[in-house]
């Protein structure tokens, strides 16, 4: 008995020493639902890795981007793991700001990643971030409200069909709004939606010589359509709404149509979170008269900043959070419909996932339809889809987003917003040496 007590005491002391010597990883992440879920499941990781502690910095999307960009550019060293997008990864990797992920677990299986997503986070064949979830954009709509309004939303709708349906589904007396679209200013908030929308109307950010195109008719058509539609069929205060705000509106039954990231499908169909879980239909991103379904392709990824001194531990965590086993962990706790989508080929070949997720096929179709190397109908000197893959876009996109958010709020006209966008973008592109 005494021996057993001594052994237990020794084991407890060793555990305390191990905990005291644990390496702490500071992880910056976005406050989206899948990341919040990941934090709740990290006991699985820390039990397997008692020598690693986790500290979370969870931020709203615009704030996250600002903080991690400042930190990595100034080599601040605040974070050991950063949640970053497909926009940042190739730019930062080429700057030497990210470490290549060459220490991932043996069972990570890089070849299982969807090719478009894997290529988006690789430079010269090396992986510089690991995809946590991937997405395109699509239409989510209330089938019951559409039926009540006597409208049909086809699988490949036009914007005119969406507008007609949204107006007929609107009943402001019951706080039911026909359509919810992003209005919050930010290059990855309203400008993700508006760039994709403009692409679907045949617009482009720049011509072949990098001259801004906001003075062209395609942009005016797209922005006027968006502002008019939101004023007639959108919710009040839409200029403050981003992804999470519109998700909450749709889940509580206040939106007839929501056009946004495909990743939202698991949240709007989750009966624990959504009042309309059994009433949701899906369609591809609308077209505005040209054959372009928005060309939205995105992934939130986990990357390791070059300034960390904990690269080995960081890659252990990234392996855990983004491999196939994590998907199975989420499925065991939350059901297959709620696993992070859009990153692995094996998920879309999984019969259990296909059965549980009615949105699986259209998500994959939307991601496959996205052509980020040819994002617009007219020729352009850039790639990117719902963003322009140049370093300056982060600042320019947000500044243009502020103009367009102001037009939606009614504090300036569409013409004034476009004039402002044209002037500020021309100034910044000239300063950057793009325009001679």
N, C-alpha and C positions, 0 to 999 in steps of 0.2 A: 504493500500500500504506500509506504514511504517512497519507494523507488518510483512508483507511478506518479505520485505527487511531484517529485523532483523533476521527472521527465516533462510533465505538463507545464510546470513552472518554467523550465528551460525553453520549451517550445513557445510559450507565451512571450518570454523575454526576447527570443529571436524574432518573433512576429513584430514586436514593438520596435526593435532595432531596424528591421526591414522597412516598416512604415516610416520611421523617422528618416531613413536614408532614401526614401522613395523619390524618384525623379518626377518633377511636376511639369506637365505639358499645358501650356496656355493655348486654348483653341478659340479663334474668332469665327463666329458663324452668324448666319442670317436667321431671323425669327420666323422662318417658314415652318409649316407643320411637320414635314419630314425630319427636319433638323431637331425640332423640339422632341419628337419621338425618339430620335437617336440618343439624346441626352438621358432620357428615362431608361434606356436599355443598357447604359454603359457599365452597370454592375457586372454584366457578362464579361466585359473586357477586363475590368479591374480585378475580378476574381482570378482570371487567368494570368494577369500581370500585376501581382501585388506590389511590385517595385516601381509602378508608374501611377502617379496621381494625375487627375484631370481638373483643370480650371477652365470654366466657360465664360466667354464674353459674347453675349447674344444681343445682336443689334438689328434695328430696322434696316432694310435693304440699302437705302441711300447713305445712311450713317456708316454702315459696314464698309461700303465701297470707299468712302472718304477716309476712314480710319486706317484700313489695311493698305491703301495706296500711299498715304502719307508715311506710314511706318516702314513699308518696304523700300520706298524711294529714298528715305533718309537713313536707312539701316538702323532704325530705332530698336529693333530686337524685342518688341513687346510680345510677339506671338511666335509659337513654335509650329502651329498649323493654322492655315488660313482657308476660309471658304471663299473661293474665287470662281469667276465664270469663264466661259470659253473665249470671251473677249480678252481678258487679262493674260491667260496662260501663255500663248505664243509670244506676245509682246514682252512680258516680263522674263520669260525664259531667254529670249534673245538678248535682253539687257543683263543677264547673269544674276537676276534677282531670285530665281527659284532653283532649288536643287533637283536634279533628275531623280526619279523614283526608281533607283536600281537596287533597293534593299527590301522590296516587298516580299511577303511570304511566298513560299514555293507553290502553294495552292491558289494563289491570286488569279491566275489564268488571264493574262492580258489579251489572248486571242479570242476570248469569249466576249469582249467589249464590242458593241455595235461599231462597225467600221467608221461611220461618219463622226461619232462621238470620240472614238479613240484617236482619229486623225486630228480632231480639233484641239486635243490636249497634248499633242506630241510635236516635237521639233526634231527634224533629222532622225526620225524613227525612235526617239527616246521619249518616254512618258514623263511629263513634268507636273502632272496633277492626276488624281484618280477621280473619275466621275462618281458622284454620290447619287444624283438622279439626272436624267435627261428629259428634254421636252421639245415639242413644237408648240403651235397654237391651234386652237380649234373652237368651234361653236358648241356651247353647252346651253340647252334650252329646256324649258318646262313643257313637257308633252301635254299635260292637262290644260295649261293655259292656251297653248297653240290650238288644241282641239276646241276649246270653248270659244276662241276668237275666230274659228273657222279658217285657220291658215295652215299651210304645210311648209315645212322647212326641208328642202331636199338635201341629199348627202353632199352635194357640191353647190352650195347656194351662191347667188350674187349678192352684192351689198344692197341692191334695190329690193330683193326678196326679204332680206333681213330687216330693212327699214320698214317695209310694209307690215311685216309680222310684228315688229316691236311696237309700232304705233297702235295696232289693233289689240295688242295684249296689255297695253297701259291702262290702268285704272287708278288714277291718283287719289281718288276718294278713299281707297283701301290701302294706300301706300304700296301699290303694286306698279312697278316701273318696267316698261317693255324691254329696256336694255341697260346693262351696266358695262362701261368701258373705262379703262384707266384714264385718270385726269391729273394725278399727282405729278408734279414736275420732276424729271430725272431722266438721264440718258437710258437707264434700264427700267424706268417706270413708264411714264406716258409715251416716251419716245420709242420704246420697244414696240408698243402697240401702233403708234402712229407711223413709224417707219415701215412696219409690215403692211399697214393699211395703204400707205402711199405707194409701196411696191405693187400692191394688188390693183392700184389705179393706173399703173404705168409710169409713176414718178421715179425720180432718183435723186440722191443727195448731191451728186457732182457729175458733171460731164467728163469726157475723156481727158480733159486738161485741168481737172480739179476745180472748175468754176462752179460755185453753188447754184442750185436750180430752183430755189424757192420762188423765183419770179416767173416760173413756167406754169402753164394752165393745169397740168396734172396735179401739182401740189395744191393749187387753189381749189380744184375740184374735190380732192381728198379731204382737206382740212375743213372746207365749208360743209361738206357732207357730214363729217363727224360732229362738228359743232351744232349744226341744225338738228341732227338726229338726237343728240344728247339733250338739247334744250326741250325738244318735243316729247321724248320718250324716256329720258334718263332720270336718275334720282337727284334730289337737291344736293348741293355741295359736292358735285361730282369732281370738281377741280382739285379736291383734297383726297380723292380715292385712288389708291393703288391696288396691287394684287390682294393683299389681306383684307382691305376694307370691302372690296367687291365680293370676295369670297364670303364674308360674313353676311352681306346683303342677300346673296343668292341662297345661302344655307338657311336663312330665316324666312325665305319665301317672298322676298321683296323684288326679285328680278325675274323677268320672263326669259331673257337671253343674256348670257354672259360669254364674251369672246376673250379668251385669255389662254394661259399656258395649259398644256394637256395634263400636267402634273396635278392640276386641281380636281381632276375627275374622281380620284379616290376619296377626296374630302367631301365633295358634293353628293356622293353616293353612299357615304358612311352613315347608317341610321343613328349612330351614337352622337353624331355631330350635325347632321343635316335634317331639317324638317321635310325636305323634298326628295329624299334619297331614292325613292322608288318612282320618281316622276321625271327623270332626266334623260333627254335625248342628245345625240351628238351629230355634228356635221363638220366638214373640212372648213378651214378659214375661207371667208368669202372672197370672191373676185369682183373687181370693179369694171369689167369690160375687157380685161386682158387675161391671158392664161397664166396667172401667177397667184398661188394660194398663200401669199404672205412670206414664204421662204424663211420662216422662223425656226431657228435651231439653237438650242441652248443646253448647257449642263451646269449645274452647281458642282464644283469639284473641291477636293481637299488637296492643298499643296503645301510644300515645306519651304519657307523663306530661307534664302542663303545665309542669313545672319544667325540662325539658330545653332546652339551647341548641343542639341538633343535630336539630331537627325535620325538616329537609329530607333529611338523610342517613338518618334513621330511617325515613322514608316510602319512600325508595329501597329499603331492605332489606325492609321489609314488603311492598312491591310484588313484589319478587323471590320472597319466601318463600310468598306466598299467591295468586299468579296461576296461570293455566292452564299457563303454560310450566314452572313448578316441578313440577306434576303430571307433565308429560311427561318432565322430567329424572329424577324418581324412577322412572318406568316404564322408562326406558332403562337405568337402573343396577340396579334391584331387581325389575323386572317390574310389570305393571299391578295385580296383586293387592295390592301393598304401597304404593300411593299413598295420601296422606291422604284419608280419605273424608268424606262428609257435608257438603260446603260448596257444591259447584257442580252446577247442573242438567246441564251438558254432560258431566260425568263419568258420570252415570247413563244418558245417551243414547249413550255410547261403547260400541260393539259389542265392542271389545277388552277393555274393563274388565268388561263383563257376562260375557264368556267366561272371563276369568281369575279372577273373584271370585264364587264361588257364593253368597256372603252378600250380594251387592249388593242384590237385590230385597227381602230381609227387613229389611235396614238401612233402606232407603228407606221401606218399609211401616211400620216401627216409628217412624221420625221423623215420618212423616205422621200416624200415629195419635195422637201426643202433642198434647194440647190444654192448653198452659200457661195459657191465659186461663180455663180451667175445669178445674183440676187434680184436683178431688175430686167425689164424687157429691153430697155435701151442699153447700149454698152456703157460700162463704167470701169474705172481704174482700181476698184476696190473689191474686197470680198466681205461677207459678214451676215447677210440676211437682215435681221431686225436691228443691226448696228453696223457701223462702218469700222473695219478693223485697222484703224490707225491710232497712234497714241493720243492725238489731239481730240479724238471723238468724245472722250470722257467729259472734258470741259465744254466743248462746243455743243454736244448733245444735250447736256443739262441746261445750258443757256438757251438753246432753242426750245427745250421743253418748258422753260419758264414763260416764254412768249406764248406758246400754244395753250398752256394752262390758263394764262390770263385771258386769252380769247374765249376759252370755254367758260370762264367765270364771268365774262361780259365786261371786263375792265378795259378791253381794247377790241377792235374789230379784227376779223380774219385777215383783211388786207394789211392792217397795221402789224399784226403778228408776223405775217410773211415778209413784210418789208424789214422788220427788225431782225428776223432770222437771216435774211439775205445779207444784210449789212454786217452783222456780227460774225457770220461764218466767213464772209469774204475777207474781213479784217484779220481773223485768226489764221486763215489759210495762207494769206499773203505773208503774215508774220512768220508762219512756219516754213515758208519757202516753197510751198506747193504751187502757188500762182506767181508766175514771173512778170 
